[in-house]
Amino acid sequence: MKVRKNHTSKRRSLGFSLLELLAVVTILGIIAVVVIPRIAVSSATAKQNAQDQTVSEINGALERYYFDNGSFPGSLPVLWTATNPSGQRYFPDGTPSNPKTGKAGDFTYTSATGRVAGK
């Protein structure tokens, strides 16, 4: 009498069942629904913080320009190329870009107050 081997356990261990794949896809979908909106919010917050920092740097350079020259520049492009009495440029790396819009020099400037705001 021959004894038959049971091959069903061997066959099941070779792959995943449809139910297991559906469970994994569902879990990944839930994770994506939770994580993706948080990443988008984090990106917008980071751009706003970077813009605030750039505006602060420009306002500081405007104050230094005022102390060196006695008046604020007529426009921001003057500040990008101007030098202080010791010959150093106020912005040695050139025109700063607005992190929110991605455009260089894209800031709102009021010459009467000597203040810059982001767009």
C-alpha angles and dihedrals in degrees: 000000000000122000115221119221118229107238097176094090090051092051094050094053093057097074149003125275122236090250092055092050091049090051092052093046090049092051092048090049092052091049091050092050090053100040105040097062090049091053091050091051091047091052093052091047092049092051091050092050091048090050091050090051093049091049089051091052092050092048090050090051090049090054091050089049090051093050091048098044106023094238140053119260117264091237139004097252087066088060093051092060102028123109129210122237091274091057098253120132118239089228109028092178093055130241113000116230127228107247093210098051099024092225123127115245093003098151135119111245129191111195093194092062098024092229133134128208130188123245 
